[in-house]
């Protein structure tokens, strides 16, 4: 015997398409819950609400990246670069004794921070392109693009922002860090 049950559909836009299915429309009409026109109207409204919500989230993420996260990362990057430059100068000018490993560690840390900033910026630019592409699409196509491409890109950006947050000092990071939010009462 074949098991029947509700499908597990991860995509909001795909799951909302059930409102347009003939069998479902008949069921709603049979029990006088909604007419076909009412179901179709709700479908269009909910797709539009989904698109608006995801669009706001994406634009907010992009604004935070460009106005808070990247500047904080660059400020910390500058601090590291200044420190490395001073140590290198002191080693030359006053013969400061430093193992090569110390300077290599400083260089490595600076390189890691620069890479993290680059990944955040690169993906933020991709987010801009996807938002532009989505603006020209019909509501259903936009919802599909948001689910398949935009949401995964936003998660990818968050991953890189989290990695940057873990290395940037508290003084440079304006946003609350995860560990700080754990103790907010």
RACOR-V960531 format. One record per residue. N is the residue number from 1. RES is the residue in three letters. OMEGA is omega as a letter, one per 20 degrees, with the letter a starting at -180 (none if undefined). Layout:
n & res & omega
N & RES & OMEGA
N & RES & OMEGA
This chain:
n & res & omega
1 & UNK & a
2 & UNK & r
3 & UNK & r
4 & UNK & r
5 & UNK & r
6 & UNK & r
7 & UNK & r
8 & UNK & a
9 & UNK & a
10 & UNK & a
11 & UNK & r
12 & UNK & a
13 & UNK & r
14 & UNK & a
15 & UNK & r
16 & UNK & r
17 & UNK & r
18 & UNK & r
19 & UNK & a
20 & UNK & a
21 & UNK & a
22 & UNK & a
23 & UNK & a
24 & UNK & r
25 & UNK & r
26 & UNK & r
27 & UNK & r
28 & UNK & r
29 & UNK & a
30 & UNK & a
31 & UNK & r
32 & UNK & r
33 & UNK & r
34 & UNK & r
35 & UNK & r
36 & UNK & a
37 & UNK & r
38 & UNK & r
39 & UNK & r
40 & UNK & r
41 & UNK & r
42 & UNK & r
43 & UNK & a
44 & UNK & r
45 & UNK & a
46 & UNK & r
47 & UNK & r
48 & UNK & r
49 & UNK & r
50 & UNK & a
51 & UNK & r
52 & UNK & a
53 & UNK & a
54 & UNK & r
55 & UNK & r
56 & UNK & r
57 & UNK & a
58 & UNK & r
59 & UNK & r
60 & UNK & r
61 & UNK & a
62 & UNK & r
63 & UNK & r
64 & UNK & r
65 & UNK & a
66 & UNK & a
67 & UNK & a
68 & UNK & a
69 & UNK & a
70 & UNK & r
71 & UNK & r
72 & UNK & r
73 & UNK & r
74 & UNK & r
75 & UNK & r
76 & UNK & r
77 & UNK & r
78 & UNK & r
79 & UNK & r
80 & UNK & a
81 & UNK & r
82 & UNK & r
83 & UNK & r
84 & UNK & r
85 & UNK & r
86 & UNK & r
87 & UNK & r
88 & UNK & r
89 & UNK & r
90 & UNK & r
91 & UNK & a
92 & UNK & a
93 & UNK & a
94 & UNK & r
95 & UNK & r
96 & UNK & a
97 & UNK & r
98 & UNK & r
99 & UNK & r
100 & UNK & a
101 & UNK & r
102 & UNK & r
103 & UNK & r
104 & UNK & r
105 & UNK & r
106 & UNK & r
107 & UNK & a
108 & UNK & a
109 & UNK & r
110 & UNK & r
111 & UNK & r
112 & UNK & a
113 & UNK & r
114 & UNK & r
115 & UNK & a
116 & UNK & r
117 & UNK & r
118 & UNK & a
119 & UNK & r
120 & UNK & a
121 & UNK & a
122 & UNK & a
123 & UNK & r
124 & UNK & r
125 & UNK & r
126 & UNK & r
127 & UNK & r
128 & UNK & a
129 & UNK & r
130 & UNK & r
131 & UNK & r
132 & UNK & r
133 & UNK & a
134 & UNK & a
135 & UNK & a
136 & UNK & a
137 & UNK & r
138 & UNK & a
139 & UNK & a
140 & UNK & r
141 & UNK & r
142 & UNK & r
143 & UNK & r
144 & UNK & r
145 & UNK & r
146 & UNK & a
147 & UNK & a
148 & UNK & a
149 & UNK & a
150 & UNK & a
151 & UNK & r
152 & UNK & r
153 & UNK & r
154 & UNK & r
155 & UNK & r
156 & UNK & r
157 & UNK & r
158 & UNK & r
159 & UNK & a
160 & UNK & r
161 & UNK & r
162 & UNK & r
163 & UNK & r
164 & UNK & r
165 & UNK & a
166 & UNK & a
167 & UNK & a
168 & UNK & a
169 & UNK & a
170 & UNK & a
171 & UNK & a
172 & UNK & a
173 & UNK & a
174 & UNK & a
175 & UNK & r
176 & UNK & r
177 & UNK & a
178 & UNK & a
179 & UNK & r
180 & UNK & a
181 & UNK & r
182 & UNK & a
183 & UNK & r
184 & UNK & a
185 & UNK & none
